[in-house]
Amino acid sequence: MIQPDKVQTEAAIKEEENYRFRNYLKKHADEEKLDGQFLRLHEELFEDYDCSKCRNCCKIYKGNIPEEDVARDAEYLGITAEQFIDFFLEPEAFGGEYQTKHKPCDFLQEDGNCKLGDCKPENCKKYPYTDQPERLQSLLSVLDAVGICPVAFEIFERLKKEYGFR
């Protein structure tokens, strides 16, 4: 598996190849089969992968907090919802959610864990979304993840081998 500090550079080197593979999949892959392949590889690779040793996703993205989670998250941290918003959040441009004020994410701790514990937003829990259905329709977002997440990078490389792509 590629090291977290090398994934962005290696993905940039493979960017053209990855886009060609994406186009190949769009034209040749069966959606159900591809979803099954993504799910199988996701489960296999994440079984032994410790995300807290990487957290590229938390370092590169701001966290998104749905408005309906604010009170629960604030309570988890032992502060009021107003304090939670004031300390950590800013409204997202398109409304309905907040985002953390800073990158890396304001909830990323030095040990790689999230200050929000089990209250971590669903979008964070699901990242890089490689176990979600309809991957054929969202291959551009998968390509974004390939440049950030070592597991997503490895999934894409293994899929290339499975499809005999080069």
C-alpha positions as CSV (number, residue, x, y, z in Angstrom):
1,M,0.0,0.0,0.0
2,I,1.3,3.5,-0.8
3,Q,2.3,5.7,2.0
4,P,0.0,8.5,2.9
5,D,2.6,11.2,2.3
6,K,3.2,9.9,-1.3
7,V,-0.3,9.4,-2.5
8,Q,-0.9,12.9,-3.8
9,T,2.4,12.8,-5.8
10,E,1.8,9.3,-7.2
11,A,-1.8,10.1,-8.2
12,A,-0.5,13.2,-10.0
13,I,1.9,11.1,-12.0
14,K,-0.9,8.7,-12.9
15,E,-3.5,11.4,-13.5
16,E,-3.7,10.9,-17.3
17,E,-3.8,7.1,-17.0
18,N,-6.5,7.3,-14.3
19,Y,-8.7,9.5,-16.5
20,R,-8.2,7.1,-19.4
21,F,-9.2,4.2,-17.1
22,R,-12.2,6.2,-15.9
23,N,-13.3,6.7,-19.5
24,Y,-12.7,3.0,-20.2
25,L,-14.9,2.0,-17.2
26,K,-17.7,4.4,-18.4
27,K,-17.8,2.6,-21.7
28,H,-17.1,-1.0,-20.7
29,A,-18.0,-1.7,-17.1
30,D,-21.2,-3.3,-15.9
31,E,-22.4,-1.1,-13.0
32,E,-23.4,-3.9,-10.7
33,K,-20.2,-5.8,-11.3
34,L,-18.1,-2.6,-10.7
35,D,-20.0,-1.8,-7.5
36,G,-19.2,-5.4,-6.3
37,Q,-15.6,-5.0,-7.2
38,F,-15.3,-1.7,-5.4
39,L,-17.1,-3.1,-2.3
40,R,-14.9,-6.3,-2.2
41,L,-11.7,-4.3,-2.5
42,H,-12.9,-1.7,0.0
43,E,-13.7,-4.3,2.6
44,E,-10.4,-6.2,1.9
45,L,-8.2,-3.2,2.1
46,F,-9.8,-1.4,5.0
47,E,-9.9,-4.5,7.1
48,D,-6.3,-4.0,8.1
49,Y,-5.9,-0.3,7.4
50,D,-5.6,2.2,10.3
51,C,-7.0,5.5,9.0
52,S,-5.7,7.3,12.1
53,K,-2.2,6.9,10.8
54,C,-3.1,8.8,7.6
55,R,-6.0,11.2,7.9
56,N,-5.1,12.9,4.6
57,C,-8.9,13.4,4.1
58,C,-9.0,15.4,7.4
59,K,-5.9,17.4,6.5
60,I,-7.0,18.3,3.0
61,Y,-10.8,18.9,3.4
62,K,-12.8,21.0,5.7
63,G,-15.3,18.9,7.6
64,N,-19.0,19.3,6.8
65,I,-21.5,19.3,9.7
66,P,-25.2,19.1,8.9
67,E,-27.3,21.6,10.8
68,E,-29.3,18.8,12.4
69,D,-26.1,17.4,14.0
70,V,-24.9,20.7,15.6
71,A,-26.8,20.3,18.9
72,R,-25.7,16.6,19.3
73,D,-22.1,17.4,18.5
74,A,-22.0,20.3,20.9
75,E,-23.4,18.2,23.6
76,Y,-20.8,15.6,23.0
77,L,-18.1,18.2,23.4
78,G,-19.8,19.6,26.5
79,I,-20.6,23.1,25.0
80,T,-23.6,24.9,23.8
81,A,-24.7,24.7,20.1
82,E,-23.9,28.5,19.9
83,Q,-20.4,27.9,21.2
84,F,-19.9,25.0,18.9
85,I,-20.8,27.1,15.9
86,D,-18.8,30.1,17.1
87,F,-15.6,28.0,17.9
88,F,-15.5,25.6,15.0
89,L,-17.9,26.3,12.1
90,E,-18.9,28.7,9.3
91,P,-22.0,28.4,7.1
92,E,-21.5,26.5,3.9
93,A,-22.0,28.5,0.8
94,F,-25.0,26.5,-0.3
95,G,-26.8,26.4,3.0
96,G,-28.1,23.6,5.2
97,E,-24.7,22.6,6.5
98,Y,-21.7,24.1,8.2
99,Q,-18.1,23.5,7.4
100,T,-15.1,23.7,9.8
101,K,-13.3,27.0,9.7
102,H,-9.9,25.5,9.0
103,K,-7.9,22.9,7.1
104,P,-6.9,20.5,8.5
105,C,-10.3,19.8,10.0
106,D,-10.8,21.5,13.4
107,F,-11.8,18.1,14.9
108,L,-8.6,16.3,13.9
109,Q,-6.5,15.4,16.9
110,E,-2.8,14.8,17.0
111,D,-3.3,11.0,17.4
112,G,-5.4,11.0,14.2
113,N,-8.7,10.5,15.9
114,C,-11.7,12.8,15.7
115,K,-12.7,15.0,18.6
116,L,-16.3,14.2,17.7
117,G,-15.8,10.4,18.3
118,D,-18.9,8.4,17.2
119,C,-20.7,11.7,16.5
120,K,-18.4,12.2,13.5
121,P,-20.5,13.2,10.4
122,E,-21.7,10.5,8.1
123,N,-19.8,11.9,5.2
124,C,-16.6,11.5,7.2
125,K,-17.5,8.0,8.2
126,K,-18.2,7.0,4.6
127,Y,-15.1,8.6,3.0
128,P,-13.7,7.6,0.5
129,Y,-17.2,6.3,-0.5
130,T,-15.6,3.3,-2.3
131,D,-18.2,0.9,-0.7
132,Q,-21.2,3.0,-1.8
133,P,-23.4,2.0,-4.8
134,E,-23.3,3.7,-8.2
135,R,-19.6,4.1,-8.4
136,L,-19.8,4.2,-12.2
137,Q,-21.8,7.4,-11.9
138,S,-19.4,9.0,-9.5
139,L,-16.0,8.1,-10.9
140,L,-14.8,11.7,-10.9
141,S,-15.3,11.8,-7.1
142,V,-13.4,8.5,-6.9
143,L,-10.5,10.1,-8.8
144,D,-10.5,12.9,-6.3
145,A,-10.2,10.3,-3.5
146,V,-7.4,8.5,-5.4
147,G,-5.2,11.6,-4.9
148,I,-5.9,11.7,-1.1
149,C,-6.7,8.3,0.3
150,P,-4.1,5.5,0.0
151,V,-6.8,2.8,0.0
152,A,-8.8,4.5,-2.8
153,F,-5.5,4.7,-4.7
154,E,-4.9,1.0,-4.2
155,I,-8.4,0.1,-5.2
156,F,-8.1,2.0,-8.5
157,E,-4.7,0.3,-9.2
158,R,-6.2,-3.2,-8.5
159,L,-9.2,-2.5,-10.6
160,K,-6.8,-1.6,-13.5
161,K,-5.2,-5.0,-13.1
162,E,-8.6,-6.8,-12.9
163,Y,-9.7,-5.1,-16.2
164,G,-6.3,-5.7,-17.8
165,F,-5.9,-2.0,-18.3
166,R,-2.6,-0.3,-19.2
